[in-house]
């Protein structure tokens, strides 16, 4: 059982479920039974994504220090059993979303799963542009939650999507930079692995850290939140942007690690302010 839990990447799956619930709540969803269906379906779909991703990356994972102790590289589970588990989780999650959250939420979850497994995962070995495809997939949970609550997608839903999309670029580029030797050895064509002097990576971190600060103000600009939120989002975004600019200026491991850790706090803090302010 522990092996399948590892395959599911529970922390990432839980974050997907929580951001879907954030989208649901911010859209006005207050049906606790529907929220439970939404959380369960999103969680299972995310578990499927994480598992199938590992099924496709057994070789590269075995060459990366951070991932070589995963169940498949270590041979603690067969590829066939892992794939069956991933397909089961995906089918169950999509069915739950269709039954409990509606066809639009289910369709968005299916697009997320398919995009991550069929586009992002294989393209990581081909082009650094795969990071943007992965960011699109990672920004979908708030849309799934919004669709579950309203059956449609408004400008406010797309504001949440923009925030979560832009947040992922400095988040993942900082992580990739910290482990760039591993990614080079595994053959991944992510930006830090092919960017010899780090200049392109630094530019992307700086640009997306600054644009994330602006995107954080979108809920205020479209009337989704008030001035108290706007002030908090500006302070939070400016602090994150300064860390991003510092990391892009030095490209030192300590600054990249600090930016990555700050990114783990940024998103829940921003959603928390949206919910209560």
For each residue, the residues with C-beta under 8 A, 3 or more apart:
1: 4 5
2: 5 6
3: 6 7 71 76 77
4: 1 7 8 77 85
5: 1 2 8 10
6: 2 3 9 70 71
7: 3 4 47 50 51 54 70 71 72 77 82 85 86
8: 4 5 13 47 50 51 89
9: 6 12 13 46 47 50 51
10: 5 13 14 47
11: 14 15
12: 9 15 16 46 50
13: 8 9 10 16 17 43 46 47 50
14: 10 11 17 18 43
15: 11 12 18 19
16: 12 13 19 20 42 43 45 46 141
17: 13 14 20 21 38 39 40 42 43 46 141
18: 14 15 21 22 268
19: 15 16 22 23 141 142 145 164 267 271
20: 16 17 23 24 38 39 42 141 142 144 145 148
21: 17 18 24 25 35 38 39 145
22: 18 19 25 26 142 145 160 271 274 275
23: 19 20 26 27 141 142 143 144 145 146 148 149 157 160
24: 20 21 27 29 34 35 38 145 146 148 149
25: 21 22 28 29 30 35 145 275
26: 22 23 142 145 146 156 160 224 271 274 275
27: 23 24 145 146 149 150 154 156 157
28: 25 149 150
29: 24 25 34 35 38 145 148 149 150
30: 25
31: 34 35
32: 35 36
33: 36 37 100
34: 24 29 31 37 38 100 101 148 149
35: 21 24 25 29 31 32 38 39
36: 32 33 39 40 100
37: 33 34 40 41 96 97 99 100 101
38: 17 20 21 24 29 34 35 41 42 97 100 101 105 144 145 148
39: 17 20 21 35 36 42 43
40: 17 36 37 43 44 93 96 100
41: 37 38 44 45 93 94 95 96 97 100 101 105 106 109
42: 16 17 20 38 39 45 46 93 97 109 141 144 145
43: 13 14 16 17 39 40 46 47 93
44: 40 41 47 48 89 90 92 93 96
45: 16 41 42 48 49 89 90 93 94 97 109 112 113
46: 9 12 13 16 17 42 43 49 50 93 141
47: 7 8 9 10 13 43 44 50 51 86 89 93
48: 44 45 51 52 86 87 88 89 90 93 113
49: 45 46 52 53 90 112 113 116 117 137
50: 7 8 9 12 13 46 47 53 54
51: 7 8 9 47 48 54 55 82 83 85 86 89
52: 48 49 55 56 83 86 87 90 113 117 121
53: 49 50 56 57 116 117 121
54: 7 50 51 57 58 61 70 71 72 82
55: 51 52 58 72 79 82 83 86
56: 52 53 117 121 122
57: 53 54 60 61 67 121
58: 54 55 61 62 72 73 79
59: 62 63 186
60: 57 63 64 67 125 186 187 188
61: 54 57 58 64 67 68 70 72 73 186
62: 58 59 67 68 73
63: 59 60 68 182 185 186
64: 60 61 67 68 179 182 183 185 186
65: 68 179 182
66: 179 182
67: 57 60 61 62 64 70 73
68: 61 62 63 64 65 73 74
69: 73 74
70: 6 7 54 61 67 73 74
71: 3 6 7 54 74 76 77 82
72: 7 54 55 58 61 75 76 77 79 82
73: 58 61 62 67 68 69 70
74: 68 69 70 71
75: 72
76: 3 71 72
77: 3 4 7 71 72 81 82
78: 81 82
79: 55 58 72 82 83
80: 83 84
81: 77 78 84 85
82: 7 51 54 55 71 72 77 78 79 85 86
83: 51 52 55 79 80 86 87
84: 80 81 87 88
85: 4 7 51 81 82 88 89
86: 7 47 48 51 52 55 82 83 89 90
87: 48 52 83 84 90 91
88: 48 84 85 91 92
89: 8 44 45 47 48 51 85 86 92 93
90: 44 45 48 49 52 86 87 93 94 113
91: 87 88 94 95
92: 44 88 89 95 96
93: 40 41 42 43 44 45 46 47 48 89 90 96 97 109
94: 41 45 90 91 97 98 106 109 110 113
95: 41 91 92 98 99
96: 37 40 41 44 92 93 99 100 101
97: 37 38 41 42 45 93 94 100 101 102 105 106 109 144 148
98: 94 95 101 102 103 105 106
99: 37 95 96
100: 33 34 36 37 38 40 41 96 97 148
101: 34 37 38 41 96 97 98 105 106 144 147 148
102: 97 98 105 106 147 148 151
103: 98 106 107
104: 107 108 147 151 152 153
105: 38 41 97 98 101 102 108 109 144 145 147 148
106: 41 94 97 98 101 102 103 109 110
107: 103 104 110 111
108: 104 105 111 112 140 143 144 147
109: 41 42 45 93 94 97 105 106 112 113 140 144
110: 94 106 107 113 114
111: 107 108 114 115 140
112: 45 49 108 109 115 116 137 140 141 144
113: 45 48 49 52 90 94 109 110 116 117
114: 110 111 117 118 119
115: 111 112 118 119 120 133 136 137
116: 49 53 112 113 119 120 121 134 137
117: 49 52 53 56 113 114 120 121
118: 114 115 121 122
119: 114 115 116 122 123 130 133
120: 115 116 117 123 124 130 133 134 137
121: 52 53 56 57 116 117 118 124
122: 56 118 119 125 126
123: 119 120 126 127 129 130 133
124: 120 121 130 134 188 189 190
125: 60 122 187 188 189
126: 122 123 130 189
127: 123 130 189
128: 131 189 190 191 193 194 195
129: 123 132 133
130: 119 120 123 124 126 127 133 134 189 190
131: 128 134 135 169 172 173 176 190 191
132: 129 135 136 169
133: 115 119 120 123 129 130 136 137
134: 116 120 124 130 131 137 138 168 172
135: 131 132 138 139 165 166 168 169 172
136: 115 132 133 139 140 165
137: 49 112 115 116 120 133 134 140
138: 134 135 141 164 165 168
139: 135 136 142 143 161 162 164 165 168
140: 108 109 111 112 136 137 143 144 161
141: 16 17 19 20 23 42 46 112 138 144 145 164
142: 19 20 22 23 26 139 145 146 157 160 161 164
143: 23 108 139 140 146 147 153 157 158 160 161
144: 20 23 38 42 97 101 105 108 109 112 140 141 147 148
145: 19 20 21 22 23 24 25 26 27 29 38 42 105 141 142 148 149
146: 23 24 26 27 142 143 149 150 153 154 156 157 160
147: 101 102 104 105 108 143 144 150 151 152 153 157
148: 20 23 24 29 34 38 97 100 101 102 105 144 145
149: 23 24 27 28 29 34 145 146
150: 27 28 29 146 147 153 154
151: 102 104 147
152: 104 147
153: 104 143 146 147 150 157 158
154: 27 146 150 157 158
155: 158 159 222
156: 26 27 146 159 160 219 222 224
157: 23 27 142 143 146 147 153 154 160 161
158: 143 153 154 155 161 162
159: 155 156 162 163 215 218 219 222 224
160: 22 23 26 142 143 146 156 157 163 164 219
161: 139 140 142 143 157 158 164 165
162: 139 158 159 165 166 215 218
163: 159 160 166 167 212 215 216 218 267 270
164: 19 138 139 141 142 160 161 167 168 267
165: 135 136 138 139 161 162 168 169
166: 135 162 163 169 208 211 212 215
167: 163 164 170 171 212 263 266 267
168: 134 135 138 139 164 165 171 172
169: 131 132 135 165 166 172 173 204 205 208
170: 167 173 174 204 205 208 209 212 240 244 247 259 263
171: 167 168 174 175 260 263 264
172: 131 134 135 168 169 175 176
173: 131 169 170 176 177 191 192 201 204 205 208
174: 170 171 177 178 205 247 256 257 259 260 263
175: 171 172 178 179 260
176: 131 172 173 179 180 183 190 191 192 193 201
177: 173 174 180 192 198 201 251 253 256
178: 174 175 253 256 257 260
179: 64 65 66 175 176 182 183
180: 176 177 183 184 192 193
181: 184 185
182: 63 64 65 66 179 185 186
183: 64 176 179 180 186 188 190 192 193
184: 180 181 187 188 193
185: 63 64 181 182
186: 59 60 61 63 64 182 183
187: 60 125 184
188: 60 124 125 183 184 193
189: 124 125 126 127 128 130 193 194
190: 124 128 130 131 176 183 193 194
191: 128 131 173 176 194 195 200 201 204
192: 173 176 177 180 183 195 198 201
193: 128 176 180 183 184 188 189 190
194: 128 189 190 191
195: 128 191 192 198 199 200 201
196:
197:
198: 177 192 195 201 202 251
199: 195 202 203
200: 191 195 203 204
201: 173 176 177 191 192 195 198 204 205 248 251
202: 198 199 205 206 247 248 249 251
203: 199 200 206 207 248
204: 169 170 173 191 200 201 207 208
205: 169 170 173 174 201 202 208 209 244 247 248 259
206: 202 203 209 210 244 245 248
207: 203 204 210 211
208: 166 169 170 173 204 205 211 212 244
209: 170 205 206 212 213 240 241 243 244 245 248 259
210: 206 207 213 214 241 244 245
211: 166 207 208 214 215
212: 163 166 167 170 208 209 215 216 237 240 241 244 266
213: 209 210 216 217 234 237 238 240 241
214: 210 211 217 218 237
215: 159 162 163 166 211 212 218
216: 163 212 213 219 233 234 236 237 270
217: 213 214 220 221 230 233 234 237
218: 159 162 163 214 215 221 222 224
219: 156 159 160 216 222 224 225 229 230 233 274
220: 217 223 224 225 226 227 229 230 233
221: 217 218
222: 155 156 159 218 219
223: 220
224: 26 156 159 218 219 220 274
225: 219 220 229 230 233 273 274 277
226: 220 229 230 277
227: 220 230 231
228: 231 232 277
229: 219 220 225 226 232 233 273 274 277
230: 217 219 220 225 226 227 233 234
231: 227 228 234 235
232: 228 229 235 236 273 277
233: 216 217 219 220 225 229 230 236 237 270 273
234: 213 216 217 230 231 237 238
235: 231 232 238 239
236: 216 232 233 239 240 266 269 270 273
237: 212 213 214 216 217 233 234 240 241
238: 213 234 235 241 242
239: 235 236 242 243 262
240: 170 209 212 213 236 237 243 244 262 263 266
241: 209 210 212 213 237 238 244 245
242: 238 239 245 246
243: 209 239 240 246 247 255 258 259 262
244: 170 205 206 208 209 210 212 240 241 247 248 259
245: 206 209 210 241 242 248 249
246: 242 243 249 250 255 258 259
247: 170 174 202 205 243 244 250 251 252 255 256 258 259
248: 201 202 203 205 206 209 244 245 251
249: 202 245 246
250: 246 247 255
251: 177 198 201 202 247 248 255 256
252: 247 255 256
253: 177 178 256 257
254: 257 258
255: 243 246 247 250 251 252 258 259
256: 174 177 178 247 251 252 253 259 260
257: 174 178 253 254 260 261
258: 243 246 247 254 255 261 262
259: 170 174 205 209 243 244 246 247 255 256 262 263
260: 171 174 175 178 256 257 263 264
261: 257 258 264 265
262: 239 240 243 258 259 265 266
263: 167 170 171 174 240 259 260 266 267
264: 171 260 261 267
265: 261 262 268 269
266: 167 212 236 240 262 263 269 270
267: 19 163 164 167 263 264 270 271
268: 18 265 271 272
269: 236 265 266 272 273
270: 163 216 233 236 266 267 273 274
271: 19 22 26 267 268 274 275
272: 268 269 275 276
273: 225 229 232 233 236 269 270 276 277
274: 22 26 219 224 225 229 270 271 277
275: 22 25 26 271 272
276: 272 273
277: 225 226 228 229 232 273 274
